[in-house]
Amino acid sequence: MSAAVLSGEGTRLELSTAEYPCRNGLTFHEFGINLGDLPPGGYRVAWSSRRCDSRGDGSVRASAVTVLPAGPAGVYDQRLERVKARLSPESIMTLQFLIDETFASLRSLKPYETAAKERLALLRMEADLTQAEASRDMFAMRTGPVRRAFRSRIDNTLQPYCVRIPAGYEPGKPRKYPLIVYLHGSASDETSLAGVDYLSDGEYIELAPRGRGPSNAFTRDHAQEDIEEAIAAVIQSYPVDETRIILTGFSMGGYGVYRTFYEHPARYKALAVSSGQPDLASHYFPGEDHPNFLEDKNLGKSKGMPIFIFHGREDRNCPFAITQELAAKLERAGARVELVTEAGAGHERPGLEALARYHDWLKTVSCN
């Protein structure tokens, strides 16, 4: 039989052949494939038998092959150590986190798995370290979604967060930006920020903390401390107007908004909740003592606070009726509530009309 290594476009790059006897029934045989001097990249393997019509066209996942850049984790650690004087402390922590995360992921891979995500991470690290060796701190200059890390005061671990930096941002300029803090939904993490494109009009810095886990309702596992430390890290790295910090979240992150504001009411200028459930922690962790924001005793801090709430009427994850009840209680507590709903909408992001109202609300609360 013969096996060809193909590029992503399907061009044959290398060819290996082997001969072995076949019997009736299932035949199992292993042989090596010549990869030549292929550069790091993602490839496919196609095989065929000369004596029958058996073949694999390389289109299935099992036939994928990853060629990684050379060098163990120690090589990247050494390069980072040599350029520390040329990078900000925040960029050093970010690169160290990415190195540790990528090589931990590589060590956990099964022999049959590919390493596309890890390969791309290594290539980005290579590029960033090369720039650092030329005294350019790429993390300090990058715009758009950027994944970064801070060293936590809680346990000295490196913790990730994601920011989206406005396109016109230039380091060193005197302009300050308002900050939107976005809390992710359950079974998600800080990287979900890249797919949430409606938080602002592009004139805000946007932050998504991890909160120490994907499904802790931002109420366990030092999640609240993580949010505070992520905000502090962004303020340290970027020109944030600390008088204009807006807290927002989706689904579990909606409960996280109520919980986070409850802990730090003086930090935030306004709140925005999408498809959140105000008593979520009691459902996630029954028997534990976490605030239920349907209880009036937990709403007193909301007096005078602008709160935008979106909720689909057909939401089966977090029932709309509960949000209606909460909105009425918040108004009685003195909050300035704007409740927006959509007929037929479920547990989902706001539609175009609701988003238009949200952006008008955001502009108003940011300017006042």
Buried (B, 14 or more C-beta within 10 A) or exposed (E): BEBBBBEEEEEEBBEBEEEEEEEEEEEEEEEEBEBEEBEBBBBBBBBBEEEEEEEBEBEEEEBBBBBEBEEEBEEBBEBBEEBBEBBBEBBBBBBBBBBBBBBEEBEEEEEEEBBEEBBEBBBBBBEBBEBBEEEEBBBBEBEEBBBBBBBBEEEEEBBBBBBBBBEEBEEEEEEBBBBBBBBBBBEBBBBBBBEBEEBBEEEBBBBBBBBBBBBBBBBBEBBBBBBBBBBEBBBEBBBBBEEBBBBBBBBBBBBBBBBBBBBBBEBBBBBBBBBBBBBBBBEBBEEEEBBBBBEEEBBEBBEEBBBBBBBBBBBEBBBBEBBBEBBEBBBEBBBBBBBBBBEEBBBBBBBEEBBEBBBEBBEEBBEE
